[in-house]
Every structure is written in C-alpha cells, then in structure tokens.
C-alpha cells in the first residue's frame, strides 16, 4: 500500500527492462511524495562488457527523468549479489526524507538564486521574494513567501526547485514547494 509507505523500492527486471507499468508505478510513488530506490534485479542474467552498467543507468535516468537522482542498485536475488546493500540505501533515503534544513540556510540559497537569475515582471512590477522556510518532513515541504504567488511562473518554480536540490541534495526524495502571498 503506497499510502502507508515512506520509502518505495521499485523492482525492475533487468532481463525485461523498464516496462510502462514500472514507469507508471514510479510516477505514483514520486507524486505521492515517497522516497524511491530503483532496484534492478536479475543483473546476473545480463550479458555485460565494460559499459553495460553505465549504459543501463543512462537509459534508466532517461526513462525515469522525473525521478532525477534516485539511487539505483543492481542486484541478483538468486545469487544474493548486492542484496545486502538495499537496506543501507533505504536508511539513507529515510534520513533525507526526515531531514530538516534551517531557515537561514534556505534563505541563503534563495538569495543566491534570486541574484543569479532575478524573477520576472508580473503585472508591471518585479516579484519580491521575502523568505523561505521548511514546514514539514516526509516529504520535505517548503513555503516561499512572495509579493504575488500567482505571478511565479512554473519555469521559475522549477529553477528554484533545482537550486534547492543542488544545495541540499534530497537524494531519492521528492519535496514540495508552495508559494504564498505575504500579507502586509
């Protein structure tokens, strides 16, 4: 049950490759705000050369673009190869999922992002960003207070999300960012 999970292990059959259903389930988990670890099973059955794993990872990153930086483990349930590493990855993701970032650290990143790429003009005025704070964990949730929340274009939201992920990682974990008008 996805509703009760915090971390999801998405098991992909290495022999079969990524199916449409795998992508569908991964999307559900990510959209539900769950941490994700991609586990590629039956890796022992794949014929390998020096570039096989790298090419497989590249293909996975392409097919699961929305998952970005989730950990990928190549295992064999049959031989036990790397199976013991799964719980270690789950523990790392759980730590990211429960991580709290200080308001001052968040605001330093926000200020840097605003200086590097100022926000757009909305209805004749430049948007003013006041501050950002973390309001929850599991998944990490942030609120950015701005002069006109409706004026923050989705591309600028994506830019700020990327800056947050760049600064704080949140490896394998989705996070939420909400924009609120600051009342005067």
Buried (B, 14 or more C-beta within 10 A) or exposed (E): EEEEEBBBBBBBEBEEBBEEEBBEBBEEBBEEBBBBBBBBBBBBEBEEEEEBBEEBBEEBBEBBEEBBEBBBBBBBEEEEEBBEBBEEBBEBBBEBBBBEBEEEEBBEBBEEBBEEEEBEEBEEEEBEBEBBBBEEBBBBBBBBBBBBBEBBEEEBBEBBBEBBBEBBEBBBBBBEBEBEEBEE
